[in-house]
Amino acid sequence: MKNKTFRWYIKRSTIRRIGTGIFSLLLATLIFMTVISGDGTNKGTANGNSSSTFSNTLENVPINFKYDSSEYYISGYASGVNVTLSSSNRVNLAAETDKATRNFQVTADLTNLREGTSKVQLDVKNLPAGMTAKIAPNTVTVTIGKKSSKSFEVRADISDDQIARGYRVKSTDLDINKVKVTSNETTISQIDHIRATLPDNEPALTSDFNGKVNLQAVDSNGNVLAATIAPETAEMSVDVSPISKKVPVKIKFTGNMDSSLSNINYTTNTSTVTIQGDQATLDNISELTAFIDISDIKGNTTKKVKLSADGVTVDPSEISVKINTTKK
């Protein structure tokens, strides 16, 4: 009888312990699910502190390439990428956002790549603890070649659309004749000369230009090639002048002479005028005609006559014609 009582007691204690364990497990699970099923908003802690994440996107962050620059030349790559920084520490984020205090770098390791064109993964180095970075795009395409340098002639190259209609280039002058160019061996072999061009924002010239201009390496067809030029700019002067010529003025009467008159003739102090325009248009004009309607003329008078022609400007654009009449 005592053994049965003892076994019953042991069984009841075991059941109680198992039940207590199951209840504790269910309670812990309920607490855990309550915590993780919140609305996602940062909450303040019991001591009043809060945790927030701040972000800032930096544009055109330069890429630092790791390679042997004494032996190789790289080209064809984008100059910068966008980097989004995230941190719960506003001070660190502000420091990395400012170029003057920035520690992080976007890097591309080319040391194990062969010559040719490759796509390279970008990485961020030297980020402060607790800060993350996202690069867009996160790869860059780079062309690697054996490094080579050579001197080339510099030429002024001004296109027709950089000179206003009716003007021509009289002369150009550069303060340097040759520059040193560095690129890969293939590109160096393709360079024909170094081109000095007017700035893109410079309006079509109607007067002389004097200023600093960029230099470009180009092939025989004028295609720009990737190269490092030293110096990168030159001082250029461009002298322009109008394209013009003198042509005679012909007076032609229109209308009917008044019946009281037997004759009308004219005199003018302007027998020639200057016309200005593009060369092709000027070549097609040999004279200008001034038309005078004599229908209302009954005696000596002076007429002001405007002169014009398609595609050119005329100087002077108006002439004075003295009309002399003879009565019947």
DRENFI-831707 format. One line per 8 residues: number of its first residue (from 1); for each residue x, y negated, z of C-alpha. Coordinates in nm, 4 decimals. Example, Ala and Ser with C-alpha at 12.3 -4.5 7.8 and 13.67 -1.06 7.14 Angstrom:
<pts>
1) 1.2300,0.4500,0.7800 ~ 1.3670,0.1060,0.7140
</pts>
This chain:
<pts>
1) 0.0000,0.0000,0.0000 ~ 0.2793,-0.2376,0.0794 ~ 0.4487,-0.1634,-0.2554 ~ 0.1306,-0.2481,-0.4486 ~ 0.0964,-0.5781,-0.2577 ~ 0.4576,-0.6677,-0.3284 ~ 0.4297,-0.5920,-0.7023 ~ 0.1128,-0.8045,-0.7240
9) 0.2909,-1.0955,-0.5581 ~ 0.5895,-1.0725,-0.7959 ~ 0.3573,-1.0618,-1.0996 ~ 0.1608,-1.3659,-0.9828 ~ 0.4819,-1.5697,-0.9262 ~ 0.6094,-1.4792,-1.2705 ~ 0.2843,-1.5856,-1.4364 ~ 0.2918,-1.9156,-1.2431
17) 0.6484,-1.9900,-1.3572 ~ 0.5665,-1.9122,-1.7225 ~ 0.2576,-2.1327,-1.7087 ~ 0.4536,-2.4190,-1.5567 ~ 0.7200,-2.3861,-1.8292 ~ 0.4622,-2.3873,-2.1078 ~ 0.2891,-2.6926,-1.9621 ~ 0.6211,-2.8794,-1.9351
25) 0.7058,-2.7949,-2.2953 ~ 0.3671,-2.9179,-2.4182 ~ 0.4020,-3.2411,-2.2170 ~ 0.7495,-3.3092,-2.3572 ~ 0.6271,-3.2435,-2.7111 ~ 0.3353,-3.4838,-2.6597 ~ 0.5679,-3.7583,-2.5325 ~ 0.8059,-3.7071,-2.8285
33) 0.5263,-3.7232,-3.0859 ~ 0.3888,-4.0378,-2.9249 ~ 0.7280,-4.2089,-2.9583 ~ 0.7957,-4.1207,-3.3219 ~ 0.4414,-4.1927,-3.4425 ~ 0.4645,-4.5671,-3.3693 ~ 0.3851,-4.8337,-3.6376 ~ 0.7548,-4.8859,-3.7387
41) 0.7834,-5.2359,-3.5854 ~ 1.0889,-5.3166,-3.3713 ~ 0.9807,-5.3123,-3.0085 ~ 1.1316,-5.4899,-2.7108 ~ 1.2959,-5.2704,-2.4444 ~ 1.2036,-5.2652,-2.0775 ~ 1.4669,-5.5241,-1.9941 ~ 1.3324,-5.7664,-2.2597
49) 1.6019,-5.7018,-2.5261 ~ 1.5016,-5.6257,-2.8896 ~ 1.6764,-5.4568,-3.1849 ~ 1.6403,-5.5998,-3.5404 ~ 1.8193,-5.5393,-3.8700 ~ 1.9160,-5.8360,-4.0903 ~ 2.0135,-5.8229,-4.4581 ~ 2.1774,-6.0532,-4.7108
57) 2.2522,-5.9961,-5.0814 ~ 2.5768,-6.1421,-5.2170 ~ 2.6052,-6.1974,-5.5918 ~ 2.9089,-6.1512,-5.8145 ~ 3.1394,-6.0066,-5.5494 ~ 3.4797,-5.9442,-5.7168 ~ 3.6093,-5.5911,-5.7637 ~ 3.9580,-5.4996,-5.6409
65) 4.1145,-5.2395,-5.8712 ~ 4.3790,-5.0034,-5.7381 ~ 4.6295,-4.9137,-6.0134 ~ 4.9888,-4.9674,-6.1231 ~ 4.9626,-5.3175,-6.2705 ~ 5.3293,-5.3165,-6.3727 ~ 5.2733,-5.0283,-6.6156 ~ 4.9063,-5.0472,-6.7129
73) 4.6576,-5.3103,-6.8321 ~ 4.2837,-5.2756,-6.7649 ~ 3.9965,-5.4367,-6.9557 ~ 3.6307,-5.3982,-7.0464 ~ 3.4998,-5.4171,-6.6897 ~ 3.2380,-5.6389,-6.5259 ~ 3.3941,-5.9175,-6.3208 ~ 3.1693,-5.8705,-6.0160
81) 2.8790,-5.6815,-5.8595 ~ 2.5964,-5.7532,-5.6159 ~ 2.6350,-5.6272,-5.2584 ~ 2.3540,-5.6090,-5.0015 ~ 2.4819,-5.6141,-4.6430 ~ 2.2683,-5.4984,-4.3485 ~ 2.3470,-5.5321,-3.9791 ~ 2.1800,-5.5825,-3.6421
89) 2.4581,-5.8275,-3.5551 ~ 2.3831,-6.1672,-3.7080 ~ 2.7305,-6.3033,-3.6248 ~ 2.9076,-6.0230,-3.8118 ~ 2.6667,-6.0547,-4.1029 ~ 2.7274,-6.4301,-4.1295 ~ 3.1053,-6.3769,-4.1200 ~ 3.0959,-6.1193,-4.4017
97) 2.8606,-6.3352,-4.6090 ~ 3.1021,-6.6310,-4.6047 ~ 3.3885,-6.5935,-4.8572 ~ 3.6267,-6.7750,-4.6215 ~ 3.5819,-6.5245,-4.3359 ~ 3.4972,-6.2094,-4.5309 ~ 3.6868,-5.8872,-4.4520 ~ 3.5093,-5.6318,-4.6695
105) 3.6176,-5.5554,-5.0252 ~ 3.4602,-5.3789,-5.3193 ~ 3.7235,-5.1400,-5.4538 ~ 3.7758,-4.9112,-5.7519 ~ 4.0549,-4.6516,-5.7386 ~ 4.2076,-4.5945,-6.0832 ~ 4.5311,-4.4272,-5.9715 ~ 4.4327,-4.0772,-6.0856
113) 4.2784,-4.1805,-6.4197 ~ 4.4321,-4.1299,-6.7631 ~ 4.4593,-4.3867,-7.0399 ~ 4.1288,-4.4563,-7.2131 ~ 3.7809,-4.5573,-7.0989 ~ 3.6360,-4.4169,-6.7754 ~ 3.3421,-4.4743,-6.5429 ~ 3.4616,-4.5323,-6.1870
121) 3.2743,-4.5145,-5.8559 ~ 3.2845,-4.8328,-5.6463 ~ 3.3386,-4.8306,-5.2704 ~ 3.3217,-5.0865,-4.9906 ~ 3.6173,-5.1073,-4.7543 ~ 3.6755,-5.2847,-4.4210 ~ 3.3101,-5.3186,-4.3166 ~ 3.2573,-5.4076,-3.9477
129) 3.1205,-5.1314,-3.7266 ~ 2.7428,-5.0998,-3.7476 ~ 2.7172,-5.2707,-4.0874 ~ 2.6086,-5.1005,-4.4091 ~ 2.6535,-5.2074,-4.7720 ~ 2.4737,-5.1218,-5.0947 ~ 2.6456,-5.1964,-5.4297 ~ 2.4543,-5.2685,-5.7503
137) 2.5688,-5.1321,-5.9849 ~ 2.7758,-4.8787,-5.7938 ~ 2.9965,-4.7817,-6.0892 ~ 3.2116,-4.9751,-6.3361 ~ 3.3464,-4.8856,-6.6810 ~ 3.7179,-4.9576,-6.7282 ~ 3.9568,-4.9208,-7.0212 ~ 4.3147,-4.8368,-6.9198
145) 4.6129,-4.8761,-7.1517 ~ 4.9882,-4.9172,-7.1473 ~ 5.0801,-5.2768,-7.0659 ~ 5.2448,-5.4913,-7.3344 ~ 5.3301,-5.8608,-7.3780 ~ 5.4073,-6.0740,-7.6820 ~ 5.4127,-6.4416,-7.7888 ~ 5.1587,-6.5639,-8.0449
153) 5.0945,-6.8828,-8.2395 ~ 4.8141,-7.1122,-8.1210 ~ 4.5795,-7.2603,-8.3823 ~ 4.2978,-7.5119,-8.3532 ~ 3.9756,-7.3545,-8.4821 ~ 3.6726,-7.5823,-8.5225 ~ 3.3579,-7.4438,-8.6845 ~ 3.1354,-7.6449,-8.9178
161) 2.8501,-7.6594,-8.6659 ~ 3.0812,-7.8319,-8.4141 ~ 3.1141,-8.1319,-8.6487 ~ 2.8082,-8.3520,-8.7075 ~ 2.6609,-8.3621,-9.0546 ~ 2.8265,-8.6320,-9.2628 ~ 3.1588,-8.6054,-9.0774 ~ 3.4806,-8.4185,-9.1413
169) 3.7931,-8.3289,-8.9456 ~ 4.0831,-8.5515,-9.0448 ~ 4.3407,-8.3892,-8.8181 ~ 4.3901,-8.1742,-8.5075 ~ 4.6769,-8.1593,-8.2596 ~ 4.7670,-7.9215,-7.9720 ~ 5.0142,-7.9777,-7.6915 ~ 5.1458,-7.6181,-7.7201
177) 5.2384,-7.4082,-8.0243 ~ 5.2866,-7.0616,-7.8718 ~ 5.1695,-6.8723,-7.5644 ~ 5.2529,-6.5411,-7.3959 ~ 4.9792,-6.2787,-7.4255 ~ 4.9472,-5.9632,-7.2128 ~ 4.7159,-5.6711,-7.2889 ~ 4.7336,-5.3013,-7.3711
185) 4.9553,-5.1890,-7.6590 ~ 4.6622,-5.1210,-7.8946 ~ 4.5102,-5.4641,-7.8438 ~ 4.8441,-5.6431,-7.8809 ~ 4.8882,-5.4781,-8.2206 ~ 4.5462,-5.6130,-8.3310 ~ 4.5987,-5.9789,-8.2335 ~ 4.6406,-6.2147,-8.5300
193) 4.6704,-6.5457,-8.3433 ~ 4.5472,-6.7437,-8.0434 ~ 4.2474,-6.9642,-8.1133 ~ 4.1874,-7.3027,-7.9480 ~ 3.8178,-7.3913,-7.9594 ~ 3.6032,-7.6822,-7.8509 ~ 3.3951,-7.6291,-7.5323 ~ 3.0562,-7.4636,-7.5937
201) 2.8721,-7.7535,-7.4303 ~ 3.0411,-8.0153,-7.6493 ~ 2.7867,-8.1780,-7.8876 ~ 2.8617,-8.1880,-8.2584 ~ 3.1381,-8.4436,-8.3011 ~ 3.0706,-8.7868,-8.4474 ~ 3.3827,-8.9383,-8.2919 ~ 3.7328,-8.8279,-8.1933
209) 3.7764,-8.5630,-7.9203 ~ 4.0555,-8.5407,-7.6639 ~ 4.0458,-8.2852,-7.3845 ~ 4.1287,-7.9424,-7.2402 ~ 4.0126,-7.6378,-7.4387 ~ 4.0099,-7.2618,-7.3777 ~ 4.2344,-7.0185,-7.5632 ~ 4.1211,-6.6838,-7.7075
217) 4.3084,-6.3942,-7.8612 ~ 4.1481,-6.2992,-8.1956 ~ 4.2078,-6.0490,-8.4737 ~ 4.2296,-6.1326,-8.8444 ~ 3.8477,-6.1354,-8.8671 ~ 3.8062,-6.3781,-8.5777 ~ 3.6857,-6.1179,-8.3270 ~ 3.7790,-6.2014,-7.9649
225) 4.0071,-5.9442,-7.7979 ~ 4.0588,-5.8738,-7.4269 ~ 4.3882,-6.0247,-7.3166 ~ 4.5537,-6.2389,-7.0508 ~ 4.6931,-6.5634,-7.1945 ~ 4.9477,-6.7868,-7.0226 ~ 4.8677,-7.0699,-7.0131 ~ 4.4900,-7.0157,-7.0437
233) 4.4133,-7.3669,-7.1773 ~ 4.5631,-7.6335,-7.4021 ~ 4.5160,-8.0051,-7.4583 ~ 4.3615,-8.0670,-7.7990 ~ 4.2853,-8.3826,-7.9957 ~ 4.0515,-8.3886,-8.2947 ~ 4.0212,-8.6884,-8.5266 ~ 3.6966,-8.7070,-8.7264
241) 3.5770,-8.9471,-8.9934 ~ 3.2592,-8.9952,-9.1957 ~ 3.2254,-8.8168,-9.5283 ~ 3.1269,-9.1018,-9.7564 ~ 3.1662,-9.2598,-10.0987 ~ 3.0643,-9.5789,-10.2785 ~ 2.8019,-9.5653,-10.5523 ~ 2.6591,-9.8402,-10.7764
249) 2.3104,-9.9815,-10.7261 ~ 2.0796,-9.9946,-11.0276 ~ 1.7814,-10.2358,-11.0291 ~ 1.4701,-10.1160,-11.2059 ~ 1.1528,-10.3227,-11.2577 ~ 0.8114,-10.1617,-11.2280 ~ 0.4646,-10.2954,-11.3050 ~ 0.3611,-10.5491,-11.5722
257) 0.5147,-10.8938,-11.6156 ~ 0.2734,-11.1861,-11.5687 ~ 0.1381,-11.3287,-11.8968 ~ 0.2732,-11.6756,-11.8107 ~ 0.6301,-11.5465,-11.8243 ~ 0.8443,-11.4637,-12.1228 ~ 1.1371,-11.3053,-11.9363 ~ 1.2571,-11.1852,-11.5919
265) 1.6121,-11.1093,-11.4898 ~ 1.7936,-11.0666,-11.1581 ~ 2.1177,-11.1221,-10.9730 ~ 2.2461,-10.9583,-10.6526 ~ 2.5573,-10.9828,-10.4425 ~ 2.5390,-10.6097,-10.3591 ~ 2.6365,-10.4066,-10.6599 ~ 2.7596,-10.0988,-10.4648
273) 2.6681,-9.9323,-10.1340 ~ 2.8288,-9.6631,-9.9168 ~ 2.6478,-9.3307,-9.8733 ~ 2.7334,-9.0794,-9.6005 ~ 2.6411,-8.7099,-9.5782 ~ 2.7775,-8.3622,-9.6389 ~ 3.0121,-8.3196,-9.9314 ~ 2.7739,-8.1145,-10.1452
281) 2.5010,-8.3774,-10.1208 ~ 2.7401,-8.6615,-10.1971 ~ 2.8660,-8.4807,-10.5044 ~ 2.5118,-8.4787,-10.6463 ~ 2.4580,-8.8557,-10.6115 ~ 2.6179,-9.0864,-10.8679 ~ 2.4040,-9.4012,-10.8152 ~ 2.1079,-9.5419,-10.6219
289) 1.8104,-9.7125,-10.7800 ~ 1.6266,-10.0089,-10.6261 ~ 1.2689,-10.0393,-10.7582 ~ 1.1100,-10.3854,-10.7743 ~ 0.7426,-10.4367,-10.8652 ~ 0.7175,-10.7503,-11.0798 ~ 0.3365,-10.7514,-11.1140 ~ 0.2889,-11.0344,-10.8633
297) 0.5924,-11.2438,-10.9645 ~ 0.5071,-11.5788,-11.1328 ~ 0.8233,-11.7734,-11.0627 ~ 1.1731,-11.7585,-10.9219 ~ 1.1896,-11.5622,-10.5939 ~ 1.4051,-11.3384,-10.3789 ~ 1.3103,-10.9779,-10.2949 ~ 1.4341,-10.7586,-10.0066
305) 1.4665,-10.4012,-10.1327 ~ 1.5252,-10.0882,-9.9184 ~ 1.7616,-9.8209,-10.0446 ~ 1.7469,-9.4506,-9.9565 ~ 1.8307,-9.1035,-10.0841 ~ 1.7612,-8.7524,-9.9528 ~ 2.0264,-8.6097,-9.7228 ~ 2.2382,-8.9220,-9.6846
313) 2.2542,-9.2491,-9.4953 ~ 2.3003,-9.5708,-9.6912 ~ 2.4985,-9.8762,-9.5820 ~ 2.3600,-10.1316,-9.6273 ~ 2.0117,-9.9780,-9.6341 ~ 1.8529,-10.3041,-9.7590 ~ 1.9760,-10.5479,-10.0259 ~ 1.8653,-10.8905,-10.1410
321) 1.7792,-10.9408,-10.5108 ~ 1.7293,-11.2858,-10.6605 ~ 1.4625,-11.2883,-10.9319 ~ 1.4947,-11.5467,-11.2150 ~ 1.1956,-11.6096,-11.4426 ~ 1.1445,-11.7859,-11.7776 ~ 0.8131,-11.9516,-11.8548 ~ 0.6513,-11.9299,-12.1980
</pts>
